Amino acid sequence: MMLAKQTAKSATNGRSNTVAQPWIPLRRVAQQTVHCANCAAVGFAGERFCVCCGAQLPRTCRRCGAAIRHQIANYCPHCGGRVG
């Protein structure tokens, strides 16, 4: 996880003072999403059921993010990655 440090600088008597602020973690919040076919709600990849209506969400490949339509599939039909 990458960290960024915020600093605040102020000029006093020709000098700059640096005041350290708390470390803020930088994370990627963009995750692969899937849409429920029943109610069109948005769910995240890896979730099995819709949080709004309880319908089963389509499985997705961890490698390429493609929807896996076959319930018994062991490999992704798009990239060949292992599903499961």
C-alpha positions as CSV (number, residue, x, y, z in Angstrom):
1,M,0.0,0.0,0.0
2,M,1.4,3.4,-0.9
3,L,1.4,6.2,1.6
4,A,1.4,9.9,1.0
5,K,2.4,12.5,3.5
6,Q,0.6,15.9,3.6
7,T,2.6,18.9,4.5
8,A,1.6,22.5,5.2
9,K,4.2,25.2,4.6
10,S,4.1,28.7,5.9
11,A,6.6,31.5,5.4
12,T,7.7,33.3,8.6
13,N,10.7,35.6,8.7
14,G,12.0,34.3,5.3
15,R,12.0,30.7,6.5
16,S,9.5,28.0,5.7
17,N,8.2,25.8,8.5
18,T,6.9,22.3,7.5
19,V,4.1,20.9,9.7
20,A,3.7,17.2,9.2
21,Q,0.1,16.0,8.9
22,P,-1.0,12.3,9.5
23,W,-0.2,9.7,6.9
24,I,-3.0,9.1,4.4
25,P,-3.1,5.7,2.8
26,L,-3.6,5.8,-1.0
27,R,-5.6,2.8,-2.2
28,R,-7.3,2.0,-5.5
29,V,-10.9,2.1,-4.7
30,A,-12.0,1.2,-8.2
31,Q,-13.0,-2.5,-8.1
32,Q,-14.6,-4.6,-10.8
33,T,-18.3,-4.4,-10.6
34,V,-21.2,-6.6,-11.7
35,H,-24.8,-5.7,-12.3
36,C,-27.7,-7.7,-11.0
37,A,-29.9,-9.0,-13.8
38,N,-33.0,-8.9,-11.6
39,C,-32.9,-5.3,-10.2
40,A,-29.9,-3.7,-11.9
41,A,-28.2,-2.9,-8.6
42,V,-24.4,-2.7,-8.7
43,G,-22.3,-5.4,-6.8
44,F,-18.6,-6.0,-6.5
45,A,-16.8,-8.9,-8.2
46,G,-16.6,-11.8,-5.8
47,E,-20.0,-11.3,-4.3
48,R,-22.3,-14.2,-4.9
49,F,-25.7,-12.5,-4.2
50,C,-27.3,-9.1,-4.8
51,V,-27.5,-7.1,-1.6
52,C,-30.7,-5.4,-2.7
53,C,-32.9,-8.3,-4.0
54,G,-31.0,-11.5,-3.0
55,A,-30.7,-12.8,-6.6
56,Q,-27.5,-14.7,-7.6
57,L,-24.9,-12.5,-9.3
58,P,-22.9,-13.7,-12.2
59,R,-19.4,-15.0,-11.4
60,T,-16.4,-13.0,-12.7
61,C,-12.9,-14.0,-13.7
62,R,-10.3,-12.8,-11.2
63,R,-7.7,-12.4,-14.0
64,C,-9.6,-10.5,-16.7
65,G,-12.9,-9.5,-15.1
66,A,-15.2,-11.2,-17.7
67,A,-18.5,-12.6,-16.6
68,I,-18.6,-16.4,-16.2
69,R,-22.1,-17.5,-17.4
70,H,-21.6,-21.3,-16.8
71,Q,-22.2,-22.3,-13.2
72,I,-19.9,-25.3,-13.5
73,A,-17.0,-23.6,-15.3
74,N,-13.5,-24.1,-13.9
75,Y,-11.7,-21.9,-16.4
76,C,-12.5,-18.5,-18.0
77,P,-13.6,-18.8,-21.6
78,H,-12.0,-15.4,-22.4
79,C,-8.5,-15.7,-20.9
80,G,-8.2,-19.3,-19.7
81,G,-7.7,-18.2,-16.0
82,R,-8.8,-20.5,-13.2
83,V,-12.2,-19.6,-11.8
84,G,-12.9,-20.7,-8.3
